[in-house]
Amino acid sequence: MQSINDLTNKVILITGASDGIGKATTIECARRGATVIIHGKTTPKLELLYDEIINAGYTEPVIYPLDLEKMTPEDCETLNDVIHKEFGKLDGLFNNAGWLGASTPIQQYDLKLWHRVMQINLNATFMLTQACIPLLNHEANSSILFTLDDKTTAYWGAYGVSKAALSAFMKILADELESTSIKVNGLIPGTVRTAFRTRAFPAEDPTTLTRPEEVAKAAAFLLSDKSKIINGQPSHGKIFQLEELLPLDL
């Protein structure tokens, strides 16, 4: 069984940590010994998550509230400065935050809503990742992980387009960082029991869906040094379906 302390001394930033996959992964990484910088736009939710981690006896996290919809390059510079001052490095970035928007035909999609979804799902992720790369590029191994999706059928609108763009962004970034100490990967979690999923499919039976805790184990594994080689092959630059990882010792 994998050691519970395989993320000890690592500093990991998780976006969208307030709910669902982000929350479960935050708890899992803290359980494994990481200092997690928990991001979200709602401070009370982050404070509840902080208390839950402390009460469980896991490594103390750091709260960093930030609204991705309103985020600017200057906000990212401040984030970089704060992490550098407090920790001097970053070992993991989990780009998990995202927004569904609306299930609307392209012809009728509201332009303001389109821009909001693209800002949260794509533009903010780009800005934040760009700001974090210098912190991640140190002598030890580090990781960037993206929560991805493959929704390219009717009515997925801005969400589907933004996730397709994120997949391309991940692959380009992985190619550019191939000679560095930074490992870049994507994870497609599939159908997960989250509030996000319920908004998209309100009539769906949640008991048939994957629990966020299962995704969290896979995400924490991909953020760890033990994921450099998977099934005998280097993992850098790959997009994993959750089903590929579940048979492994996560």
GIGI-V48891 format. One record per pair of residues at least 24 apart in sequence whose C-alpha atoms are under 7 Angstrom apart, sorted by the first residue. I is the first residue (numbers start at 1). GAP is how many residues later the second one is. If there is no record, write none. Layout:
BEGIN
I|GAP + I|GAP
END
This chain:
BEGIN
1|248 + 2|247 + 2|248 + 4|27 + 4|28 + 5|27 + 5|28 + 6|26 + 6|27 + 6|218 + 7|25 + 7|26 + 7|27 + 7|217 + 8|24 + 8|25 + 8|26 + 9|24 + 9|25 + 10|24 + 10|25 + 10|81 + 11|24 + 11|25 + 11|79 + 11|80 + 11|81 + 12|24 + 12|25 + 12|78 + 12|79 + 12|80 + 12|81 + 13|24 + 13|25 + 13|79 + 13|80 + 13|81 + 14|24 + 14|25 + 14|79 + 14|80 + 14|81 + 14|82 + 15|24 + 15|25 + 15|79 + 15|80 + 15|81 + 15|82 + 16|24 + 16|80 + 16|81 + 18|27 + 18|28 + 20|174 + 20|175 + 20|192 + 21|191 + 21|194 + 21|195 + 22|74 + 24|188 + 24|189 + 24|192 + 25|191 + 25|194 + 25|195 + 27|26 + 28|188 + 28|189 + 28|192 + 29|191 + 30|28 + 30|29 + 31|27 + 31|28 + 33|25 + 33|26 + 34|25 + 35|24 + 35|25 + 35|26 + 36|25 + 36|26 + 37|24 + 37|25 + 37|26 + 37|27 + 38|24 + 38|25 + 38|26 + 39|24 + 39|25 + 39|26 + 39|27 + 40|25 + 40|26 + 40|27 + 41|24 + 41|25 + 41|26 + 68|52 + 68|56 + 69|47 + 69|50 + 69|51 + 71|53 + 73|54 + 76|51 + 76|52 + 76|55 + 77|54 + 80|51 + 80|52 + 89|46 + 89|47 + 90|45 + 90|46 + 91|45 + 91|51 + 91|52 + 92|50 + 92|51 + 92|52 + 92|131 + 93|50 + 93|51 + 93|52 + 94|50 + 94|51 + 94|52 + 95|30 + 95|50 + 95|51 + 95|52 + 96|50 + 96|51 + 97|24 + 100|59 + 101|58 + 103|52 + 103|53 + 103|54 + 104|51 + 104|52 + 104|53 + 105|49 + 105|50 + 105|52 + 106|51 + 114|44 + 117|41 + 117|42 + 118|40 + 118|44 + 121|41 + 122|40 + 122|44 + 136|46 + 137|43 + 137|44 + 137|45 + 138|43 + 139|42 + 140|41 + 141|40 + 141|41 + 141|84 + 142|39 + 142|40 + 142|41 + 143|39 + 143|40 + 143|41 + 143|80 + 144|39 + 144|40 + 144|41 + 145|39 + 145|40 + 145|41 + 145|78 + 146|39 + 146|40 + 146|41 + 147|39 + 147|40 + 147|41 + 148|38 + 148|39 + 148|40 + 149|39 + 171|66 + 174|62 + 174|63 + 183|53 + 184|52 + 184|53 + 185|51 + 185|52 + 185|53 + 185|54 + 186|52 + 186|53 + 186|54 + 187|52 + 187|53 + 187|54 + 187|55 + 188|52 + 188|53 + 188|54 + 189|26 + 189|52 + 189|53 + 190|52 + 215|27 + 217|33 + 218|27 + 218|32 + 221|29
END
